[in-house]
Amino acid sequence: MVICVKVPRRRGEEARRLLRDLGIIDKAYRIFSDNDYVYIPIRGEAVEILSRYSWIEIVDCSPPPRRKRRTVVLPSHDLVGDVVIIRENVFEQPGINIDSIVSGFREIYPGIRAIYVKTRTIGDYRVPELRLLWGERVEKTIRKEYGLRFVVYLGKVYYNPRLSEEHHRIAEMVKDGERVIDVFAGIGGFSIHIASMHDSIVIANDLNPDAYTSIIENILLNKKRLRGRIGVLNMDARSLPHYFRRGVFDRCIANLPHNSFSFMDVYRYLLRKNGILHLYYVGKTCDDYDAEKLEGWRLEGCSRVLDYAPYIYIYRLDLVKIEE
């Protein structure tokens, strides 16, 4: 028996996007529906991942199988719009054949324009260095997240499509009327998700001038869906206290996993008492950090967000400022 996610038809597209972003749809079977519900086949081991979504029901089902085709085993990759990005360490695996990789991706994603290899992360802006493996050179592509559209300038900005669900999750925590600052905003993922769901004021800041341009372009691209207002800044995070009065923000997002603890004084200045800080960091466990750095903060929770490397993960700390 196959396992399916069962959701009302009105939430079918939302569920499909979520399951696609999580990578747990069972592609051996087709999605089907009846008069009231949509049924999306998922892999059996994925049931635990979905336990946090109260609106999703897990049921046994009998979906129609997809037409059989040759089995394609693809390396770990990111699909960004119509571009595939793979890591250079893929080629260190025994038996890897470049022609097979290219033909496999083209079969699974027939609409792609290019396949790039990410060789390393470079510079102060931590942007990916990309080498074209197949296809045409693509300067920018458009990625969709929960119906929102994001322009991604390849090789010029940091963007991780696996953060799509995290963008939406944080936006769900925000309330109307909040003042939010996204200190390391990238192309505006958190900021635009928040403004699309809430009548809030959001400040999106990033030091990378290409990211700054991207945020503005993405605001314009999604302007008909935005309920809140977004201000965009292009400055070093350490300069932010010179432009805002102390304690003006209700919530702060600090997505700079390799260096986020270096800016604790900035977050403390920007947030009001009892304001919320979402701080991301790289570690082996949820408590893999210097506890002294959280003096003056109350830890509300810790969540594992992404796999980063073997036995190393990106975590999110949810912190409340308890001191003025």
Beta strands, then each sheet from edge to edge (+ up, - down):
strand 1: 2-8
strand 2: 32-33
strand 3: 37-42
strand 4: 57-61
strand 5: 77-80
strand 6: 83-87
strand 7: 114-122
strand 8: 127-135
strand 9: 140-145
strand 10: 148-153
strand 11: 179-182
strand 12: 201-205
strand 13: 229-233
strand 14: 249-254
strand 15: 271-283
strand 16: 297-309
strand 17: 312-321
sheet 1: 2+ 3- 1+ 4-
sheet 2: 5+ 6- 7- 8+
sheet 3: 9+ 10-
sheet 4: 13+ 12+ 11+ 14+ 15+ 17- 16+
end
